[in-house]
Amino acid sequence: MGITQIKEWYNRFKDGRTTMESEPRSGRPSTCRNDQVIAKVNAMVMRDRRVTIKEIAEEVGISTFSAHSIMTEDLAMKRLAAKFVPKLLTAEQKELHVEVSQDMLDSTNSDPDFMNTIITGDESWVYGYDPETKSQSSQWKHSTSPRPKKVTIIKDIFSVLTDMKMSQNI
């Protein structure tokens, strides 16, 4: 504290003040962090979890600092980028993978020369196209909700075998 501030507080206590809490002062009351605004922000985020702080602030009519405070402190949410996972399979796709693997295993057990008919390579190049950037995939989430996932579409050996099975009926 500076010397001026110390003198001010000394004079306040000398005049009979007994508390250190601030006195109410005139001025514009804060209206941005009330229940109504918080509910508006929450509804907006629940509609679109990828909404940005700037979009929230513009739509609700508050500052970006207030929008960020509401999101992090009042709603206890944080923005996370989607976690990359190689692929998300449906139950049907998983069953098909098991079926193709079982067929391959049966073919290997029934025909000892079956493995000689498989052509393999020592190197493969797979290109995946993912137009969504990390920041575009990020979204708001509560600490208890699961992390969002992002999938890239690539063709793997099971997909190739599945396609072969469907077209040739292995």
C-alpha positions in Angstrom: 0.0 0.0 0.0 1.1 3.5 -0.7 1.5 6.2 1.9 -1.6 8.1 0.6 -3.7 5.0 1.0 -2.4 4.4 4.6 -3.2 8.0 5.5 -6.7 7.6 4.1 -7.4 4.4 6.1 -5.9 6.0 9.3 -8.2 9.0 9.0 -11.3 6.7 8.4 -10.5 4.7 11.6 -9.8 7.9 13.5 -13.3 9.2 12.4 -14.9 6.1 14.0 -15.0 3.5 11.2 -14.8 0.0 12.7 -14.9 -2.2 9.6 -12.6 -2.8 6.7 -15.3 -3.7 4.2 -16.1 -1.4 1.3 -19.1 0.9 1.6 -21.8 0.7 -1.0 -21.1 3.2 -3.8 -23.2 4.7 -6.5 -22.7 3.6 -10.1 -24.0 1.3 -12.7 -24.8 -2.1 -11.3 -23.4 -5.1 -13.0 -26.1 -6.7 -15.1 -24.1 -9.2 -17.1 -23.8 -12.0 -14.5 -27.3 -12.5 -13.3 -29.4 -15.6 -13.5 -31.3 -14.5 -16.6 -28.1 -13.9 -18.6 -26.5 -17.1 -17.3 -29.6 -19.1 -18.4 -29.4 -17.4 -21.9 -25.7 -18.3 -22.3 -26.4 -21.9 -21.1 -29.2 -22.3 -23.6 -27.0 -21.0 -26.4 -24.2 -23.4 -25.5 -26.6 -26.4 -25.2 -27.9 -25.6 -28.8 -24.4 -25.5 -30.2 -21.4 -26.7 -28.1 -19.0 -25.3 -30.7 -20.1 -21.7 -30.2 -17.3 -19.2 -29.5 -17.0 -16.7 -26.7 -17.2 -13.9 -29.2 -20.5 -15.3 -30.6 -21.9 -15.7 -27.1 -20.9 -12.1 -26.2 -22.5 -10.7 -29.4 -25.7 -12.6 -29.2 -26.3 -12.0 -25.5 -25.0 -8.4 -25.5 -22.2 -8.7 -22.9 -18.5 -8.4 -23.0 -16.2 -11.2 -24.0 -14.7 -11.2 -20.5 -18.1 -11.6 -18.9 -19.0 -14.3 -21.4 -15.8 -16.2 -20.5 -16.4 -15.7 -16.8 -20.0 -17.1 -17.1 -18.8 -20.1 -19.1 -15.9 -21.0 -16.8 -17.0 -19.9 -13.4 -20.9 -20.0 -13.4 -21.4 -22.9 -15.8 -18.1 -24.7 -14.9 -17.4 -25.5 -18.5 -14.2 -25.6 -20.4 -13.4 -25.8 -24.1 -11.6 -28.9 -25.3 -10.5 -30.0 -28.8 -11.8 -33.3 -30.0 -9.6 -36.3 -29.3 -8.3 -38.0 -32.4 -9.4 -41.6 -32.6 -8.4 -43.8 -35.6 -11.9 -45.0 -36.3 -15.2 -45.4 -34.6 -17.0 -48.6 -35.5 -20.6 -49.4 -35.2 -21.7 -52.6 -33.7 -22.5 -54.0 -37.1 -19.0 -53.1 -38.4 -17.4 -54.8 -35.4 -19.4 -57.9 -36.0 -18.4 -57.9 -39.6 -14.7 -57.6 -38.7 -15.1 -60.6 -36.4 -16.8 -62.6 -39.1 -14.2 -61.8 -41.7 -11.4 -62.7 -39.2 -13.1 -65.9 -38.4 -13.5 -66.8 -42.1 -9.8 -66.1 -42.7 -8.9 -68.3 -39.7 -11.2 -71.1 -40.9 -9.7 -70.8 -44.4 -6.2 -71.0 -42.9 -7.1 -74.1 -40.8 -8.8 -75.9 -43.6 -6.3 -75.2 -46.4 -2.6 -75.3 -45.4 -1.7 -73.4 -48.7 -4.1 -70.6 -48.1 -1.5 -68.3 -46.6 0.5 -68.7 -49.9 -2.4 -67.1 -51.8 -2.3 -63.9 -49.8 -0.3 -61.0 -51.3 1.3 -58.6 -48.8 3.4 -55.6 -49.2 6.1 -54.1 -47.0 4.9 -50.6 -47.1 1.5 -48.9 -47.5 0.6 -45.2 -47.8 -2.8 -44.1 -46.6 -4.1 -40.6 -47.0 -6.9 -39.3 -44.8 -8.7 -36.1 -45.6 -9.8 -34.2 -42.5 -10.9 -30.6 -43.3 -11.7 -29.8 -39.7 -8.9 -28.1 -37.8 -8.2 -28.6 -34.1 -9.9 -25.3 -33.1 -12.9 -26.0 -35.3 -13.4 -29.4 -33.5 -13.2 -27.9 -30.0 -16.4 -27.5 -28.0 -17.6 -26.7 -24.6 -18.1 -29.5 -22.1 -18.7 -30.0 -18.4 -16.0 -31.7 -16.3 -18.2 -34.8 -16.0 -19.1 -35.2 -19.7 -16.9 -37.3 -22.0 -14.4 -35.7 -24.3 -15.6 -35.2 -27.8 -14.1 -37.5 -30.5 -13.0 -36.8 -34.0 -12.6 -39.6 -36.6 -10.6 -39.6 -39.8 -11.8 -41.8 -42.6 -9.1 -44.2 -43.7 -9.3 -47.6 -45.3 -7.7 -50.3 -43.3 -7.1 -54.0 -44.0 -10.3 -55.0 -42.3 -12.3 -52.6 -44.5 -10.6 -54.0 -47.6 -11.3 -57.6 -46.4 -14.9 -56.7 -45.6 -15.3 -55.2 -49.1 -13.8 -58.4 -50.6 -16.1 -60.6 -48.6 -19.1 -58.6 -49.6 -18.2 -58.6 -53.3 -16.7 -62.1 -53.6 -18.4 -63.9 -50.7 -15.1 -65.4 -49.3 
